[in-house]
Amino acid sequence: MPRCDIAALGQRSPLCWPIRLCRILASRRRVSALLELSDHELNDIGLSSHDVRLVLKLPLSMDPAESLREIARRRGIDL
């Protein structure tokens, strides 16, 4: 499937929001699967179960995976 070029269409283009929403929902499913990991395993990647729960409470307009990457990056882990 072709990717929606948000930069070319503009952030608020009506053509991009359904694609972005689908990507965010898929990202939320992948992030929620991280809750199955132990605290030790999450710590290995610079995260905690609290971090995962926190980003899953973000509004649907925000990608939780991007938020987790930023949290881990601030802790010196590159995901």
C-alpha positions in Angstrom: 0.0 0.0 0.0 1.4 3.4 -0.8 2.3 5.6 2.1 0.5 8.8 2.7 3.0 11.6 2.3 1.8 13.9 5.0 4.4 16.5 4.3 3.3 16.8 0.7 -0.5 16.8 1.5 -0.3 18.8 4.7 -0.7 17.7 8.3 -4.5 18.2 8.3 -5.3 16.8 4.9 -8.6 14.9 4.9 -6.8 12.3 2.8 -4.2 11.4 5.4 -6.1 11.2 8.7 -7.7 7.7 8.1 -4.3 6.3 7.2 -2.7 8.0 10.2 -5.4 6.7 12.5 -5.0 3.1 11.2 -1.2 3.4 11.8 -1.7 4.7 15.3 -4.2 2.0 16.2 -1.8 -0.7 14.9 0.9 1.0 16.9 -1.3 0.9 20.1 -1.8 -2.8 19.6 2.0 -3.4 19.3 2.7 -1.2 22.3 0.0 -2.9 24.4 1.8 -6.2 23.7 4.8 -4.8 25.6 2.7 -5.2 28.8 3.3 -9.0 28.5 7.0 -8.4 29.1 8.5 -8.5 32.6 9.8 -5.4 34.3 13.3 -6.7 33.8 12.8 -7.2 30.1 11.3 -3.7 29.7 14.2 -2.3 31.7 16.6 -3.8 29.2 15.1 -1.5 26.5 14.9 1.5 28.8 11.2 1.3 29.6 9.0 0.3 32.5 5.4 -1.0 32.6 4.4 2.4 33.9 5.8 4.0 30.8 3.8 1.6 28.6 0.6 2.2 30.5 1.2 6.0 30.5 1.5 6.2 26.7 -1.5 4.0 26.1 -3.5 6.7 27.9 -2.5 9.3 25.4 -5.1 10.7 23.0 -5.8 8.7 19.8 -4.2 11.5 17.8 -0.7 10.6 19.3 1.4 7.6 18.4 2.3 5.7 21.6 5.3 4.1 19.9 6.8 7.5 19.1 6.3 8.5 22.8 8.0 5.4 24.0 10.9 6.0 21.7 11.3 9.5 23.1 11.2 8.2 26.7 13.8 5.5 25.9 16.0 8.1 24.0 16.0 10.4 27.0 17.2 7.5 29.1 20.1 6.9 26.6 18.5 3.9 24.8 18.1 4.1 21.0 15.1 2.0 19.9 
